[in-house]
Amino acid sequence: MGQLTLADLSKKIAEIDFAMLSTHTPGGEIASRPMSNNGDVEYKGDSYFFAHQSTHSVSQIESNPKVTLNYAGAKSLLGKPGIFIAIEGRGEIIRDKAQFKEHWAKDVERYFPEGIDTPGLTLIKVHATRIHYWDGEDEGEVSVPA
């Protein structure tokens, strides 16, 4: 297999619902938690996740925007490991309802029953700066334009 492109990785990420989002705590430790991409993947270097403003992920990104996302794909039909994708990037907290609407998926209502009008709703945007992947015996790195 040759070098995967950003478009190739977009297709693979779309098949994986959950990523582990890692942020930096005030004490300098690394904290990770699962986040659903809610099927919102037309990946060109930006990932979006809804969160309540009171969560540690939001306050930690506001203090230090350097974050990572880690994805692990399902095993292949032959039992081999699926793809692993590690994304380094910068997080941003969005509080704009127009952008909420743009990235909203019906499944998110499970967590935010009032939809985009949920008090304290935020959108976490992660802009990738570097992506490394491992897919069987193939591995590579993709740089993402600013």
PEPESUL-V765050 format. One line per field, one symbol per residue. psi: psi as a letter, one per 40 degrees, with the letter a starting at -180 (. if undefined). A space follows every 10 residues. Layout:
# PEPESUL-V765050
psi->???
This chain:
# PEPESUL-V765050
psi->hahiiddddd ddddehdhih hhihideeih hiiihhefeg hghfehihhi iieeiddddd dddhehiihh ihiiiideei iaihhhhhah iihhfhdddd ddeiiddddd dgdeaeehhe hihhhhhidh hhihgbehii ihihi.
